[in-house]
Amino acid sequence: MKFEQLYNQYYEMIYRFTFRMNGNSAVAKDITQETFVKLYYHLDSNLRLDNPKAWLYRVAANMSYNHSKRKKIYNRIIQGHETQNNPINNPENEIYDKEDKQLLRIAIEKLPMRDRTILQLYQDDLSYAEIAQVMGIKVSSVGKILSRAIQKCSNLIER
């Protein structure tokens, strides 16, 4: 596959992932661009790329880890694009929805980076095989790690 095709196909997906990982639009744009620069050089060197999606997620995840380590700041992870279109325009429902989302954000911020990452990859609809490749773990471990991350998040929300 050509670089332009991969860029067009995966740019938004990788940007959203890095945004949730770092909580900052400017940082997410920088990491996304650096990820695609690495892809460009990887393709230019004629190295084999079996699964470009997983490769891009892995590079973006590593760069996000490195950014967090350098800055030692964990910003809001899943700030994302919240929809304004609530089918029932009930102000009370909107308040409860915002509170629920805020509780979820706070809980996810408290999780270890590995748990946050696997939750974000799962939210992005990556297959277990792709998650395993991105995380550098066995496919058979994905379900267990994901389940534990969800349980930790649930426990934090209950508190």
Secondary structure as UniProt FT lines:
FT   HELIX           3..22
FT   HELIX           25..44
FT   TURN            45..46
FT   HELIX           52..71
FT   HELIX           91..110
FT   HELIX           113..123
FT   TURN            124..125
FT   HELIX           128..135
FT   HELIX           139..158
//
